[in-house]
Amino acid sequence: MAKKPKKSQKRGFIRRIGGDGPWPVRTLRWLVALLFTGGLAGVLLVVGLYFLIDIPDPNKDFQTQTTNVFYSDGKTQIGSFSNQDRHIISIDEIPDVMRNAVVAAEDRSFWSNRGIDIRGILRAARNNTQAGEITGGGSTITQQYVKILYLTQERTYTRKIKEVLISIKIHNQLTKEQILEGYLNTIYFGNGAYGVEVAAQTYFGIPASELNASQAAFLATVINNPTKFDPYTDGARDRILPRYNYVVNGMVEARAITASEGSEIRGTLPKFRKQKKDQRYAGTKGFLLDLTKRQLQKNGFTEFEIVGGGFKVVTTFDKNMQKAAVSAVKEVRPRGIPEVNTALASVEVGTGALRAMYGGPDFLKSQLNWAMLGTQPGSTFKVFAVVAGLRDGFSLQTRLYGNSPIEIGKDKVSNSGDNRGQSFGTVSLAKATQSSVNTAFIDLTRMMSVESTGTTTESSITDLTVGAQKILAAARDAGIPQSTIDEINPVMGVSLGYAPIAPVDMATSYATLAAEGNRADWYAIESVLSPTGASLYKHRVSTTQTIDPDVASDTIASLQLVTKSGTGTRGRTFCPTAGKTGTATAGTQANSRVSGSWFVGTTPKLATAVMYNRGVGNEQLEGYLSPYYGGTYPAMTFRRYSEAVLDRNDCGKFAKPANLKATKGVEIKKDPKPRKTKATPEPTVTLPTDPTPTPEPTVTLPTVPTPTVPTMPTPTLPPAPAPAPGPGLGLD
């Protein structure tokens, strides 16, 4: 019988790879083949990239691009950040001590590694995996050199692989001396200095060839973080020394210097030359540029990226509003008082956008930005006591003690006027706000402390900490930063504004009230674009309901009384206006001095704080600026600016007052007229024809410490002094 022909032995491609046998065996064979093929392809790709990528010429390809800063329209330029100050020198002109210092600081395996640090890369890869993104790390001097040449802000695995390949190629084609020469001629040392030659001139006024061990150790230190280790900033020594000592110790370990030489320079920074001034920061625009750079750094951009990344930065500053702010200050501020500082910060209600800022007349002459620093706000801080009182169950009609003085324990506070101060009798919270009655706000603080202390009679309360803490909580919720609140002691006179507050934070807080209790923290940068137009940053407005809308609307209603017929009539604009005056004093009861004059106000769309002070912030205004009350020049500046930027046909409206009813205390039906006392005479001065406002009272504060004047200060407020007991507990 004839045999049947066998079936075809042809098999599919996958079957041929897997071969015969059980399916687990075939699958394993297939996976091995796939991995081998993929690995081979990867190797071929890496090898191909290695040969295709060219090594950049450091003198030809290294370049930075100018970062341009614009007003909010995205078209009108404020200024720019750019630094290309570089002078190339040979390795022979770079002293051994400088070469060894940078190796000790940045890559102690430099002379032995092959351009990459495998352990560092693996460690960085682990950290990046845990972080869920490429955060950097694991870089040798060679890899840093590659990053500089390619100057890219992208953080991807593709770029990291490319960086490693170029580093290996550079290692194979260049000597270590050539790599170090290129690195030291291109690395950024801060303050506009690219390369070690310019850095030596910038910081020490000498050529790189003359650098000593201490100077070299500092330059090697500053590479790590030019912003953090900038020696011209306040508090720089404490930030620099740990890293500087690390470098010195590394130099000793590498025998670049002897142990005795290390001991001699350890803990002692070299002497720096006076900082050169960048003319691009001249005038009022310098404060805008400085704040913009600080905000970019706060949002994660390095100084190297800022000054050389070619970004397009769009700020919140409105061109016309900024011009109006500068004009208002110049037009209202009296002449012949060069020691007086004026600040203005204007924040958009509902968004927090900082639309205008006046920090000083010329950034090159003084880098103290008073819009970010400020002084004691005086009675403008009383607004937070109003918020706290309404929250606590009181109302605008709550009866308060308005006579002067008021004594609690051994402490005493008075209203304005000679001797004992003007007495108002029993007043409502609304009247106390309108006329800025110090004693009434002390009484309110006492009443807010009653239930928490378990005391049934208000007159027996001597510890007002609880009420003071409620006021500080209201200030925080309105927009005063927690870091500032932490520096304020919760004493009975806290509502009188004894602690320094930045005008920008006061403006933000009043904007929160105008927005029916929705807080939007201030910001100054709208967007950042790369040179190719890619979005690197875009601000997203975020609001939080931190104050009850009814509380906010009633507080605004009380502040409108101030501008209608109270101490702030000169701040009233053609739009609905709510505001508060403030006059601060510093010193002791026997030697008190008016140190600050404020007006903070808001319309439905724009909140603005104006502050006048003298010298370093706490010197005497009285007798130098006449009149010195917050209801005069500060209020007039506010009005001049506001009416220049607001549209009378598009003012907007405040929310209607809720007229909250009190759940505690006693309400008053009608405020009595204040008892007449001899008022402190004001100097004769020509002012607008508005009704003359009642000057807000002043109270004496403890001495405020004179702040250290830095060259480029970080906008951090000086700590508030602890108030001393007795007369002069607060200020107004």
Rosetta blueprint (number, residue, H / E / L):
1 M L
2 A L
3 K L
4 K L
5 P L
6 K L
7 K L
8 S L
9 Q L
10 K L
11 R L
12 G L
13 F H
14 I H
15 R H
16 R H
17 I H
18 G H
19 G L
20 D L
21 G L
22 P L
23 W H
24 P H
25 V H
26 R H
27 T H
28 L H
29 R H
30 W H
31 L H
32 V H
33 A H
34 L H
35 L H
36 F H
37 T H
38 G H
39 G H
40 L H
41 A H
42 G H
43 V H
44 L H
45 L H
46 V H
47 V H
48 G H
49 L H
50 Y H
51 F H
52 L H
53 I L
54 D L
55 I L
56 P L
57 D L
58 P H
59 N H
60 K H
61 D H
62 F L
63 Q L
64 T L
65 Q E
66 T L
67 T E
68 N E
69 V E
70 F E
71 Y L
72 S L
73 D L
74 G L
75 K L
76 T L
77 Q E
78 I E
79 G E
80 S E
81 F E
82 S L
83 N L
84 Q L
85 D E
86 R E
87 H L
88 I L
89 I L
90 S L
91 I H
92 D H
93 E H
94 I L
95 P L
96 D H
97 V H
98 M H
99 R H
100 N H
101 A H
102 V H
103 V H
104 A H
105 A H
106 E H
107 D L
108 R L
109 S L
110 F L
111 W L
112 S L
113 N L
114 R L
115 G L
116 I L
117 D L
118 I H
119 R H
120 G H
121 I H
122 L H
123 R H
124 A H
125 A H
126 R H
127 N H
128 N H
129 T H
130 Q H
131 A H
132 G L
133 E L
134 I L
135 T L
136 G L
137 G L
138 G L
139 S L
140 T L
141 I H
142 T H
143 Q H
144 Q H
145 Y H
146 V H
147 K H
148 I H
149 L H
150 Y H
151 L L
152 T L
153 Q L
154 E L
155 R L
156 T L
157 Y H
158 T H
159 R H
160 K H
161 I H
162 K H
163 E H
164 V H
165 L H
166 I H
167 S H
168 I H
169 K H
170 I H
171 H H
172 N H
173 Q H
174 L L
175 T L
176 K H
177 E H
178 Q H
179 I H
180 L H
181 E H
182 G H
183 Y H
184 L H
185 N H
186 T H
187 I L
188 Y E
189 F L
190 G L
191 N L
192 G L
193 A E
194 Y E
195 G L
196 V H
197 E H
198 V H
199 A H
200 A H
201 Q H
202 T H
203 Y H
204 F H
205 G L
206 I L
207 P L
208 A H
209 S H
210 E H
211 L L
212 N L
213 A H
214 S H
215 Q H
216 A H
217 A H
218 F H
219 L H
220 A H
221 T H
222 V H
223 I L
224 N L
225 N L
226 P L
227 T L
228 K L
229 F L
230 D L
231 P L
232 Y L
233 T L
234 D L
235 G L
236 A H
237 R H
238 D H
239 R H
240 I H
241 L H
242 P H
243 R H
244 Y H
245 N H
246 Y H
247 V H
248 V H
249 N H
250 G H
251 M H
252 V H
253 E H
254 A L
255 R L
256 A L
257 I L
258 T L
259 A H
260 S H
261 E H
262 G H
263 S H
264 E H
265 I H
266 R L
267 G L
268 T L
269 L L
270 P L
271 K L
272 F L
273 R L
274 K L
275 Q L
276 K L
277 K L
278 D L
279 Q H
280 R H
281 Y H
282 A L
283 G L
284 T L
285 K H
286 G H
287 F H
288 L H
289 L H
290 D H
291 L H
292 T H
293 K H
294 R H
295 Q H
296 L H
297 Q H
298 K H
299 N L
300 G L
301 F L
302 T L
303 E H
304 F H
305 E H
306 I H
307 V H
308 G H
309 G E
310 G L
311 F L
312 K E
313 V E
314 V E
315 T E
316 T L
317 F L
318 D L
319 K H
320 N H
321 M H
322 Q H
323 K H
324 A H
325 A H
326 V H
327 S H
328 A H
329 V H
330 K H
331 E H
332 V H
333 R L
334 P L
335 R L
336 G L
337 I L
338 P L
339 E L
340 V E
341 N E
342 T E
343 A E
344 L E
345 A E
346 S E
347 V E
348 E E
349 V L
350 G L
351 T L
352 G L
353 A E
354 L E
355 R E
356 A E
357 M E
358 Y E
359 G L
360 G L
361 P L
362 D L
363 F L
364 L L
365 K L
366 S L
367 Q L
368 L L
369 N L
370 W H
371 A H
372 M H
373 L H
374 G L
375 T E
376 Q L
377 P L
378 G H
379 S H
380 T H
381 F H
382 K H
383 V H
384 F H
385 A H
386 V H
387 V H
388 A H
389 G H
390 L H
391 R H
392 D L
393 G L
394 F L
395 S L
396 L L
397 Q L
398 T E
399 R E
400 L E
401 Y E
402 G L
403 N L
404 S L
405 P L
406 I E
407 E E
408 I E
409 G L
410 K L
411 D E
412 K E
413 V E
414 S L
415 N L
416 S L
417 G L
418 D L
419 N L
420 R L
421 G L
422 Q L
423 S E
424 F L
425 G L
426 T E
427 V E
428 S E
429 L H
430 A H
431 K H
432 A H
433 T H
434 Q H
435 S H
436 S L
437 V L
438 N H
439 T H
440 A H
441 F H
442 I H
443 D H
444 L H
445 T H
446 R H
447 M H
448 M L
449 S L
450 V H
451 E H
452 S H
453 T H
454 G L
455 T L
456 T L
457 T L
458 E H
459 S H
460 S H
461 I L
462 T L
463 D L
464 L L
465 T H
466 V H
467 G H
468 A H
469 Q H
470 K H
471 I H
472 L H
473 A H
474 A H
475 A H
476 R H
477 D H
478 A H
479 G L
480 I L
481 P L
482 Q H
483 S H
484 T H
485 I H
486 D L
487 E L
488 I L
489 N L
490 P L
491 V L
492 M L
493 G L
494 V H
495 S H
496 L H
497 G L
498 Y L
499 A L
500 P L
501 I E
502 A L
503 P H
504 V H
505 D H
506 M H
507 A H
508 T H
509 S H
510 Y H
511 A H
512 T H
513 L H
514 A H
515 A L
516 E L
517 G L
518 N E
519 R E
520 A L
521 D L
522 W L
523 Y E
524 A L
525 I E
526 E E
527 S E
528 V E
529 L E
530 S L
531 P L
532 T L
533 G L
534 A L
535 S E
536 L E
537 Y E
538 K E
539 H L
540 R L
541 V L
542 S L
543 T L
544 T E
545 Q E
546 T L
547 I L
548 D L
549 P H
550 D H
551 V H
552 A H
553 S H
554 D H
555 T H
556 I H
557 A H
558 S H
559 L H
560 Q H
561 L H
562 V H
563 T H
564 K H
565 S H
566 G L
567 T L
568 G L
569 T H
570 R H
571 G H
572 R L
573 T L
574 F L
575 C L
576 P L
577 T L
578 A E
579 G E
580 K E
581 T E
582 G E
583 T E
584 A E
585 T E
586 A E
587 G E
588 T L
589 Q L
590 A L
591 N L
592 S E
593 R E
594 V E
595 S E
596 G E
597 S E
598 W E
599 F E
600 V E
601 G E
602 T E
603 T L
604 P L
605 K L
606 L E
607 A E
608 T E
609 A E
610 V E
611 M E
612 Y E
613 N E
614 R E
615 G L
616 V L
617 G L
618 N L
619 E L
620 Q L
621 L L
622 E L
623 G L
624 Y L
625 L L
626 S L
627 P L
628 Y L
629 Y L
630 G L
631 G L
632 T L
633 Y H
634 P H
635 A H
636 M H
637 T H
638 F H
639 R H
640 R H
641 Y H
642 S H
643 E H
644 A H
645 V H
646 L L
647 D L
648 R L
649 N L
650 D L
651 C L
652 G L
653 K L
654 F L
655 A L
656 K L
657 P L
658 A L
659 N L
660 L L
661 K L
662 A L
663 T L
664 K L
665 G L
666 V L
667 E E
668 I L
669 K L
670 K L
671 D L
672 P L
673 K L
674 P L
675 R E
676 K L
677 T L
678 K L
679 A L
680 T L
681 P L
682 E L
683 P L
684 T L
685 V L
686 T L
687 L L
688 P L
689 T L
690 D L
691 P L
692 T L
693 P L
694 T L
695 P L
696 E L
697 P L
698 T L
699 V L
700 T L
701 L L
702 P L
703 T L
704 V L
705 P L
706 T L
707 P L
708 T L
709 V L
710 P L
711 T L
712 M L
713 P L
714 T L
715 P L
716 T L
717 L L
718 P L
719 P L
720 A L
721 P L
722 A L
723 P L
724 A L
725 P L
726 G L
727 P L
728 G L
729 L L
730 G L
731 L L
732 D L
